[in-house]
Amino acid sequence: MKGKSLFDWVIDSMAFVAGILLSSTVIIECLEIFMRYFIRKPQVWTVDVTEYVLFLVAFLGAPWLLKKGGHVGVDIVVERMNPRTRCYMGMVSAVIGIFISAVVSWFGLVETWNCYEGGVLVIKTLAVQKHYFLFFIFLGYLMLLIEFGRQFLHHLGGLKRDEGEAI
């Protein structure tokens, strides 16, 4: 953990959990195929669990993907810009990400609380409290908000370094 901040450790741990969950879906689906076609006793819960896990993987893994620079970008355009313009574009992108992440995380928190108080269930084959899922939307977007903030500060620092070199 040397050189890593607590935030980096949290994001990496979330991504690790997402990887374990994704791997578990492969095992669950292999089990389902075996049970359905060889034993002739399909398990009714596997589709629901797989859907829930894929939902969780998206919100647990997104902050790590953003940190690693794996989100969609238009590299052919960005690579042709000078470093100063690239910093400005990074700052604009980060500000948009901060705004969207703040809005979604706020409404995610409010709706998580409302569903918790109301005892709202997601009823399929399995009945699960809805606030558990909404909490992961809040958590994922909160982590994205912080990571976008870090990226904004990184681009701002790059802009200041460029100004210092020009003087």
C-alpha positions, 0 to 999 in steps of 0.5 A: 500500500506504499504510496497509495492514498486511502481513496486509491485503496478504496477504489482498488478494493471496490474493483477487486470485489467487482472482479470477484463478483464478475467471476462468480457469475461465470461460475453461477452460469456454468452451474446453471448450464450443467443443472439445466442440460445435464441434471434437468433441474434448472435453478430459478435464482441464477438469472436474478443473481446474475442481474444483481451482480452485473448491476453491482459490478458497474457501480463498483468498477466505474471509479477504478476505470475512471482512475485508470483512464479507461473510459471512452475518449476521442484520443485521435482529437485529444492527442493532436492538441497542445498540452495546454489545450489538453489541460483545459479540455481535461478540466472541462471534462472533469467539471462536467463529470463532477456536476453529473456525479454530484447530482446522481449521488445526491439523488441516489442518497435521497432515494436510498433513504426513501426506499429504506424508510418505506421498506421498498422491495424488488420482487422477482424470483428473489425479494430484495430490499431496493435500498441495497441497490440504490446505495451502490448507485450512491457509492459509485457516483460519490467515488466518481465525484471524488475521482473527477475532482482529483482529475480536475486538480491534476489538470489544473496543476498541469496548467500551472506547471506549463505557466511556470515553464513559460515564464 
